[in-house]
Amino acid sequence: MMKTLINMTIGLGILVLAAQQVTAQTAVQTQVQGNRNCAPRTLVVDRLAQGYGETRQSIGLGAQGAVVEVFASDETGSWTITVTLPNGLTCLVASGQSYETLAEALPPAGNDA
């Protein structure tokens, strides 16, 4: 059950990351380096924990060695998706409210639903 949830969450993170990689890799690197939504990973994780009560809920490996993580708070329902580049810079990709942990079963094989 938990593995299904993790796979679904990682899938969402990868979709978000893939959407960002439509531009050339060099353009992404330039944008990330000048982006105010990026900082060293330890600072971002501390800010999410102290400011929003969020802890890491899932993790996955994205393109170009990027690490995609989902942080969330069970108390407030806030959530944040981050991407950490190999150089240690972590960027906020998306955030929102109403986070829920799900444990959905896969549909039966051959069912397009």
KEVOSE-230072 format. One record per residue (C-alpha): residue number from 1; y, z, x. Coordinates in steps of 0.001 Angstrom, whole numbers, plus 524288, in hexadecimal, padded with zeros to 5 digits. Example, Ala and Ser with C-alpha at 12.3 -4.5 7.8 and 13.67 -1.06 7.14 Angstrom:
BEGIN
 num     y     z     x
   1 7EE6C 81E78 8300C
   2 7FBDC 81BE4 83566
This chain:
BEGIN
 num     y     z     x
   1 80000 80000 80000
   2 809B0 80413 80A80
   3 8060D 7F82B 81291
   4 8098B 7EF68 8070F
   5 816CA 7F5EE 805D8
   6 8195C 7F48B 81450
   7 81579 7E63E 81414
   8 81E54 7E3A6 80877
   9 829BE 7EA8E 80EDA
  10 827A5 7E381 81BB3
  11 826CE 7D6BF 81439
  12 833F7 7D978 80DFC
  13 839E1 7DCA1 81B2D
  14 8345A 7D044 8212F
  15 839D3 7C821 815FC
  16 84732 7CDFE 81833
  17 84616 7CBA7 826C0
  18 84158 7BDB3 824CA
  19 84CF9 7BAD0 81C15
  20 85603 7BF1D 826F3
  21 84F6C 7B679 830FB
  22 85388 7A9E0 82A5E
  23 85E5E 7A8BE 8346A
  24 85B76 7A61B 842A5
  25 8568B 7B18F 84ABB
  26 8627C 7B115 85376
  27 86B79 7B20D 847B3
  28 863DF 7BDCF 842D2
  29 864C5 7C47C 85019
  30 87378 7C22E 85080
  31 87527 7C74D 842AD
  32 86CDF 7D369 84540
  33 87429 7D6F3 851A9
  34 88137 7D64A 84A9A
  35 87C5A 7DCA6 83E0E
  36 88178 7EA24 83A99
  37 874C7 7ECC7 83320
  38 86D42 7EDA9 83FF8
  39 86BD0 7F8D7 84995
  40 861BF 7FEBD 852CC
  41 85586 8025D 84B02
  42 8568B 81104 84D3F
  43 86440 81139 84772
  44 86028 80958 83B77
  45 8540B 811B5 838DF
  46 85BEA 81E49 83A65
  47 8666C 81938 83122
  48 85C65 8155F 826D4
  49 855C0 822AE 827D3
  50 861E2 82B31 8282B
  51 86AB9 8233D 81F5A
  52 86109 81E9A 81527
  53 854A4 826B3 816EC
  54 84CE8 81A51 8199C
  55 84072 81A0C 821A0
  56 8383E 80E88 82612
  57 82F01 80A08 81B61
  58 82951 7FDC5 8219F
  59 82A03 7F54C 82DBF
  60 82653 7E773 83181
  61 8280D 7DD63 83C35
  62 83104 7D1EA 8395C
  63 83471 7C575 84087
  64 83910 7C5A2 84EA3
  65 833B6 7D369 850B1
  66 83CAF 7D994 84693
  67 837F2 7E609 83FFB
  68 83A7E 7E6EC 83157
  69 83AF6 7F49A 82B65
  70 83D50 7FA09 81DDA
  71 843A8 80773 81CC4
  72 844DC 80E94 80FCE
  73 847B5 81BBB 809A7
  74 83E5B 82131 7FF82
  75 8491B 82A58 7FABA
  76 85443 820B1 7F89D
  77 84CDD 813D6 7F782
  78 85599 80D50 801A5
  79 84F29 80381 80AD8
  80 852CC 7FB83 816CD
  81 84C28 7F036 81DCF
  82 84EE3 7EF24 82C5C
  83 84B6E 7E560 836F2
  84 84A8A 7E9E2 8450E
  85 84B80 7DF6F 84F83
  86 8441B 7E02B 85C60
  87 850AA 7E4AD 86314
  88 850A0 7F11D 85AC0
  89 85BD3 7ED33 851D7
  90 858F7 7F0AD 843A0
  91 85FC3 7E9A6 8387F
  92 860B4 7ED35 82A1F
  93 85B57 7E1DD 82231
  94 85B95 7E717 81441
  95 85D0E 7F3D2 80CDB
  96 85CBD 7F884 7FEEE
  97 85873 8028A 7F502
  98 84CAE 805C1 7EC7B
  99 84248 80533 7F71C
 100 8349F 807B4 7F1F9
 101 82795 80889 7F8DC
 102 81DBE 7FFB5 7F22E
 103 80F24 7FE47 7F391
 104 80C09 7F1E4 7EC1C
 105 7FECA 7EB59 7ECA1
 106 7FDC8 7DD23 7F0A0
 107 7FB00 7D3AD 7E56A
 108 7ECF2 7CEE2 7E468
 109 7E9AA 7C348 7ED38
 110 7EC9D 7B63E 7E6C7
 111 7F71A 7BC07 7DDED
 112 8045B 7B59F 7E01C
 113 80B9D 7C0CA 7D986
